[in-house]
Amino acid sequence: MTKKILIISSDNTGHGHKSITESLCEKIGMDHDSKVHVVDGFSLGGHPLMNIGKTYGPITRRSENLWEKVFNYSAENPELIDKFIEMLIRKNFLKLLDEKKPDLILSVHPNFNGSVLNILEKEFIKIPFITLIADLVNISPLWADKRADVIICPTFEARDKCIEHGVPAENIKVVGFPVRSRFFRNSTNKKMNYQVGTPLNFLIMSGGEGVGNMKSIAEILFDHFDCTVKIVAGRNAKLKAELEQSLKDKYGNKVDIYGFTKDIQDLMFQADIAFTRGSPNVMFEAFASNTPIMITGALPGQEQDNPTFAEKLNLGVICKDPSQIETQINQLLENDAEKLNHIIHCQRKFINSRAAEEIIEFMLEVENRFEWKLQLA
């Protein structure tokens, strides 16, 4: 019997929620007798809530201090946030349930856990509700509503934070971070150890919004290494134009500037080292593609502990100060690139290539258990 799954995601608050959803949908479509309906949770609240969601990009691009205040306020007042969003989405969410009649609800965005659970509880609607956390270490209380049937965590650090927030350990499942299949290498493009003396291929990216001191990083790389540099400016068209004007004339075909691209995996496959901020989605895509990363910063709030997480597990290195780039790369290349190749090896051992598939299998198992309990009641 076909199972109907409702996924509550987001198209406008960074690209991570959308890419997680895509990774799950491609597995459901390939291997499981299930039908998926994906809704942008912000759309359920009409224009007021959609407009709030659309402020994420401009705020995180232009004012990290403001974003930190927003994150901290929501973390300190989760019940208030839940009630506010519940009020905005209630009518359209109940209409959606009536139309789609899902057997299972999965939320991959923190704003739609407590709010949706409030509605289900008040309306006495019995549908299994699962949360899939999209952050790694610093988990907002909005993720950790203990009324959820199960909370799926990408890391043990996320699990421990959920327990701190009062979620029973038996209601938590650690699986890994789901990554779209195109980011995993195959037998034809298997990652090889870096050989010292060959030109370095660098990739500079900062997530879909395109932020960071990309120009300075590129100039440092060209000044000190025999290399090519590819830069992804994301949706920031102004930044892309500025980088093309300042770098292309000077470095010619040694530098390429991209806007938002759906083929970022190909750029990762070609790179020996990628520079990125501590976005969980981008980090795990790099781990999947077996691309060593230098983390140049992280958003305050949900990303702030991600760089340390990666460095502790030898999945990448932290480089917040551009003046240290030359030194750190040279350290990676010492002793026949021992440290750089160790990162490649650690990434290969760490990544769970079946995370998306295991999440789907576990979700369907939860739904089957829920249905069995209802029959016994």
C-alpha positions as CSV (number, residue, x, y, z in Angstrom):
1,M,0.0,0.0,0.0
2,T,1.4,3.4,-1.0
3,K,2.3,5.6,1.9
4,K,1.7,9.3,1.6
5,I,4.4,11.5,3.1
6,L,4.1,15.2,3.8
7,I,7.4,17.0,4.0
8,I,7.5,20.5,5.5
9,S,10.5,22.3,4.1
10,S,11.6,25.8,3.0
11,D,12.8,27.3,-0.3
12,N,14.0,30.7,1.0
13,T,15.9,30.3,4.3
14,G,19.1,29.1,2.8
15,H,19.5,26.2,0.4
16,G,20.1,23.5,3.0
17,H,16.5,22.6,3.8
18,K,15.7,22.3,0.1
19,S,18.7,20.1,-0.7
20,I,17.9,17.8,2.3
21,T,14.4,17.5,0.9
22,E,15.7,16.7,-2.6
23,S,18.0,14.0,-1.2
24,L,15.1,12.3,0.5
25,C,12.7,12.6,-2.5
26,E,15.2,11.1,-4.9
27,K,15.4,8.0,-2.7
28,I,11.7,7.7,-2.1
29,G,11.1,7.9,-5.9
30,M,13.6,5.2,-6.6
31,D,13.2,2.6,-3.9
32,H,9.9,2.9,-2.0
33,D,6.2,2.6,-2.6
34,S,5.5,6.1,-1.3
35,K,4.1,9.3,-2.5
36,V,5.6,12.6,-1.4
37,H,4.1,16.1,-1.2
38,V,6.6,18.9,-0.3
39,V,5.3,22.2,1.0
40,D,7.2,25.3,1.9
41,G,6.1,25.8,5.5
42,F,6.3,29.6,5.1
43,S,3.8,29.5,2.2
44,L,1.2,28.1,4.7
45,G,1.2,31.4,6.5
46,G,0.5,33.5,3.3
47,H,2.3,36.7,2.5
48,P,3.2,37.7,6.0
49,L,5.1,34.5,6.8
50,M,6.6,34.2,3.3
51,N,7.9,37.8,3.6
52,I,9.5,36.8,7.0
53,G,11.2,33.8,5.4
54,K,12.5,35.8,2.5
55,T,14.4,38.1,4.9
56,Y,16.8,35.3,5.8
57,G,19.1,35.9,2.8
58,P,19.4,39.6,3.1
59,I,19.9,39.5,6.9
60,T,22.6,36.8,6.9
61,R,24.3,38.5,3.9
62,R,24.4,42.0,5.3
63,S,24.1,41.8,9.1
64,E,25.3,38.7,11.0
65,N,24.8,40.7,14.3
66,L,21.2,41.1,13.5
67,W,20.8,37.4,12.6
68,E,22.5,36.5,15.9
69,K,19.8,38.5,17.8
70,V,17.0,36.9,15.8
71,F,18.4,33.4,16.4
72,N,18.9,34.0,20.1
73,Y,15.4,35.5,20.5
74,S,13.8,32.5,18.9
75,A,15.9,30.1,21.0
76,E,15.0,31.9,24.2
77,N,11.3,32.1,23.3
78,P,10.4,28.9,21.4
79,E,6.8,28.6,22.7
80,L,6.1,32.2,21.6
81,I,7.5,31.5,18.1
82,D,5.5,28.3,17.9
83,K,2.2,30.0,18.8
84,F,2.9,32.9,16.4
85,I,3.5,30.5,13.5
86,E,0.6,28.2,14.5
87,M,-1.7,31.2,14.3
88,L,-0.5,32.1,10.8
89,I,-0.5,28.6,9.3
90,R,-3.4,26.9,11.0
91,K,-6.1,27.4,8.4
92,N,-4.0,26.4,5.4
93,F,-2.3,23.6,7.2
94,L,-5.6,21.9,8.1
95,K,-6.8,22.4,4.5
96,L,-3.6,20.8,3.3
97,L,-4.1,17.8,5.6
98,D,-7.7,17.4,4.3
99,E,-6.5,17.5,0.7
100,K,-3.4,15.3,1.0
101,K,-4.4,13.0,3.9
102,P,-0.8,12.1,4.7
103,D,0.2,8.9,6.6
104,L,3.3,10.7,7.9
105,I,4.5,14.2,8.4
106,L,8.2,15.1,8.3
107,S,9.5,18.5,9.2
108,V,13.0,19.6,8.1
109,H,12.7,23.2,9.4
110,P,12.7,24.3,13.1
111,N,9.9,26.7,12.7
112,F,7.3,24.0,11.8
113,N,7.8,21.5,14.7
114,G,6.1,23.0,17.7
115,S,3.7,25.0,15.6
116,V,2.4,21.9,13.7
117,L,2.4,19.8,16.8
118,N,0.2,22.4,18.5
119,I,-2.3,22.2,15.7
120,L,-2.3,18.4,15.6
121,E,-2.7,18.2,19.4
122,K,-5.6,20.7,19.6
123,E,-7.5,19.1,16.7
124,F,-6.9,15.6,18.1
125,I,-5.3,14.5,14.8
126,K,-3.4,11.3,15.0
127,I,-0.6,11.4,12.4
128,P,3.0,10.3,13.2
129,F,5.2,13.4,13.2
130,I,9.0,13.2,12.7
131,T,11.6,15.9,12.9
132,L,14.7,15.8,10.8
133,I,17.3,18.2,12.2
134,A,19.2,20.2,9.6
135,D,21.9,21.6,12.0
136,L,24.9,19.8,13.4
137,V,25.9,21.0,16.9
138,N,24.2,24.1,18.1
139,I,20.6,23.0,18.1
140,S,17.8,25.5,18.8
141,P,15.0,24.4,21.2
142,L,12.7,24.9,18.2
143,W,14.1,21.6,16.8
144,A,13.7,19.7,20.1
145,D,9.9,19.4,20.7
146,K,9.6,16.3,22.8
147,R,6.0,15.7,21.5
148,A,7.5,14.5,18.1
149,D,7.3,10.8,17.7
150,V,10.9,10.7,16.7
151,I,13.7,13.3,16.1
152,I,16.3,12.2,13.6
153,C,19.7,13.8,14.2
154,P,22.7,14.1,11.8
155,T,25.3,13.9,14.6
156,F,25.7,12.7,18.2
157,E,26.4,16.3,19.2
158,A,22.9,17.2,17.9
159,R,21.5,14.2,19.9
160,D,23.1,15.4,23.1
161,K,21.8,18.9,22.7
162,C,18.2,17.5,22.1
163,I,18.6,15.5,25.4
164,E,19.7,18.7,27.1
165,H,16.4,20.3,25.8
166,G,14.4,17.5,27.4
167,V,13.8,15.1,24.6
168,P,13.9,11.5,25.8
169,A,16.9,9.6,24.4
170,E,14.7,6.7,23.2
171,N,12.9,9.2,20.9
172,I,16.1,10.2,19.1
173,K,17.7,8.4,16.1
174,V,21.2,9.3,14.9
175,V,21.5,8.5,11.2
176,G,23.8,11.1,9.5
177,F,23.2,14.0,7.2
178,P,21.3,13.3,3.9
179,V,23.2,14.4,0.8
180,R,22.0,14.3,-2.8
181,S,23.5,11.3,-4.7
182,R,25.2,13.4,-7.3
183,F,27.7,14.6,-4.7
184,F,29.1,11.1,-4.1
185,R,32.0,10.0,-6.3
186,N,31.8,6.8,-8.3
187,S,34.4,4.4,-9.8
188,T,35.2,6.8,-12.7
189,N,36.0,9.8,-10.6
190,K,37.4,8.3,-7.4
191,K,39.3,10.8,-5.2
192,M,43.1,10.2,-5.3
193,N,45.6,11.4,-2.8
194,Y,47.1,14.8,-3.7
195,Q,50.6,14.6,-5.2
196,V,52.9,17.4,-4.1
197,G,54.3,19.4,-7.0
198,T,51.2,19.3,-9.2
199,P,49.2,22.6,-9.6
200,L,46.5,23.1,-7.0
201,N,42.9,23.5,-7.8
202,F,41.0,25.7,-5.4
203,L,37.3,26.3,-5.0
204,I,35.9,29.3,-3.1
205,M,32.3,29.2,-2.1
206,S,30.1,30.5,0.7
207,G,26.7,28.9,0.2
208,G,23.8,30.0,-1.9
209,E,23.8,33.6,-0.7
210,G,27.4,34.2,-1.8
211,V,29.1,36.0,1.1
212,G,32.7,36.2,2.3
213,N,36.0,37.8,1.5
214,M,36.4,35.9,-1.8
215,K,38.6,38.4,-3.6
216,S,41.2,38.6,-0.9
217,I,41.4,34.8,-0.6
218,A,41.8,34.4,-4.4
219,E,44.6,37.0,-4.5
220,I,46.5,35.3,-1.7
221,L,46.2,31.9,-3.4
222,F,47.5,33.3,-6.7
223,D,50.3,35.2,-5.0
224,H,51.7,32.1,-3.2
225,F,50.7,29.0,-5.2
226,D,50.8,27.5,-8.7
227,C,47.0,27.1,-9.0
228,T,43.7,27.7,-10.6
229,V,40.8,29.2,-8.6
230,K,37.0,28.8,-9.2
231,I,34.7,31.1,-7.2
232,V,31.0,30.6,-6.6
233,A,29.2,33.8,-5.8
234,G,25.8,32.2,-5.4
235,R,22.7,34.3,-5.9
236,N,24.7,37.5,-5.2
237,A,24.8,38.9,-8.8
238,K,26.5,42.1,-7.6
239,L,29.3,40.1,-6.0
240,K,29.7,38.0,-9.1
241,A,30.1,41.2,-11.3
242,E,32.6,42.7,-8.9
243,L,34.7,39.6,-8.8
244,E,34.7,39.3,-12.6
245,Q,35.8,42.9,-12.9
246,S,38.6,42.7,-10.3
247,L,40.0,39.3,-11.0
248,K,39.4,38.2,-14.6
249,D,41.6,40.8,-16.3
250,K,44.4,40.1,-13.9
251,Y,44.4,36.3,-13.8
252,G,42.7,35.4,-17.1
253,N,41.8,31.8,-17.5
254,K,43.3,30.8,-14.2
255,V,40.1,32.1,-12.5
256,D,36.5,31.3,-13.2
257,I,33.5,33.1,-11.5
258,Y,30.2,31.4,-11.2
259,G,26.8,32.5,-10.0
260,F,24.3,30.1,-8.4
261,T,25.0,26.7,-10.1
262,K,23.3,23.4,-9.9
263,D,26.5,21.7,-10.9
264,I,28.5,22.6,-7.8
265,Q,29.4,18.9,-7.3
266,D,31.5,19.0,-10.5
267,L,33.4,21.9,-9.1
268,M,34.0,20.1,-5.8
269,F,35.2,17.0,-7.7
270,Q,37.8,19.1,-9.5
271,A,39.0,20.9,-6.3
272,D,42.0,19.9,-4.1
273,I,40.8,22.3,-1.4
274,A,37.5,24.2,-1.0
275,F,37.0,27.4,1.0
276,T,33.6,27.7,2.6
277,R,31.7,28.9,5.6
278,G,30.4,26.5,8.1
279,S,27.1,25.7,6.5
280,P,26.1,22.1,7.4
281,N,24.7,21.4,3.9
282,V,27.8,22.7,2.1
283,M,30.2,21.0,4.5
284,F,28.5,17.6,4.1
285,E,28.4,17.9,0.4
286,A,32.1,18.5,0.5
287,F,32.6,15.5,2.7
288,A,30.5,13.4,0.3
289,S,32.6,14.6,-2.7
290,N,35.8,13.9,-0.7
291,T,36.9,17.5,-0.9
292,P,39.1,18.9,1.9
293,I,37.7,22.2,3.2
294,M,39.1,25.3,4.8
295,I,36.3,26.9,6.9
296,T,36.6,30.7,6.8
297,G,33.7,31.5,9.1
298,A,30.2,30.6,10.2
299,L,26.9,32.3,10.9
300,P,26.4,33.0,14.6
301,G,23.7,30.8,16.1
302,Q,23.1,27.5,14.4
303,E,26.5,27.4,12.5
304,Q,28.9,28.7,15.1
305,D,30.1,25.4,16.4
306,N,30.3,23.7,13.0
307,P,33.9,24.6,12.2
308,T,35.2,23.1,15.4
309,F,33.1,20.0,14.7
310,A,34.8,19.5,11.3
311,E,38.3,20.2,12.6
312,K,38.0,17.9,15.6
313,L,37.1,15.0,13.3
314,N,39.9,15.9,10.8
315,L,37.3,16.6,8.1
316,G,38.7,20.1,7.4
317,V,40.6,23.0,9.0
318,I,39.5,26.4,10.3
319,C,41.0,29.5,8.8
320,K,39.3,32.7,10.0
321,D,42.2,35.0,9.2
322,P,43.1,35.3,5.5
323,S,46.7,36.2,6.5
324,Q,47.0,32.5,7.7
325,I,46.0,30.9,4.5
326,E,49.5,30.5,3.1
327,T,50.8,29.0,6.3
328,Q,47.9,26.6,6.7
329,I,48.0,25.3,3.1
330,N,51.8,24.8,3.4
331,Q,51.1,22.8,6.6
332,L,48.6,20.7,4.7
333,L,51.3,20.0,2.0
334,E,54.1,19.1,4.4
335,N,55.6,15.6,4.3
336,D,54.1,14.7,0.9
337,A,50.8,16.3,1.8
338,E,50.3,14.0,4.8
339,K,47.7,16.2,6.5
340,L,45.7,17.0,3.4
341,N,45.6,13.3,2.4
342,H,44.6,12.4,6.0
343,I,41.6,14.7,5.7
344,I,40.6,12.9,2.5
345,H,40.9,9.6,4.3
346,C,38.9,10.8,7.3
347,Q,36.1,12.2,5.1
348,R,35.8,8.9,3.3
349,K,35.4,7.0,6.6
350,F,33.1,9.5,8.2
351,I,30.4,10.1,5.5
352,N,27.3,7.9,5.5
353,S,26.4,7.5,1.8
354,R,23.2,5.7,2.7
355,A,21.9,8.4,5.2
356,A,19.0,9.5,3.0
357,E,17.9,5.9,2.3
358,E,18.2,4.9,6.0
359,I,16.1,7.9,7.0
360,I,13.4,6.9,4.6
361,E,13.4,3.3,5.8
362,F,13.3,4.4,9.4
363,M,10.4,6.9,8.8
364,L,8.3,4.1,7.2
365,E,9.1,1.8,10.1
366,V,7.9,4.5,12.5
367,E,4.7,4.9,10.5
368,N,4.1,1.1,10.5
369,R,4.6,1.0,14.3
370,F,2.2,3.9,14.7
371,E,-0.5,2.3,12.6
372,W,-0.1,-1.0,14.5
373,K,-0.6,0.8,17.8
374,L,-3.7,2.5,16.5
375,Q,-5.1,-0.9,15.5
376,L,-4.5,-2.3,19.0
377,A,-6.0,0.7,20.7
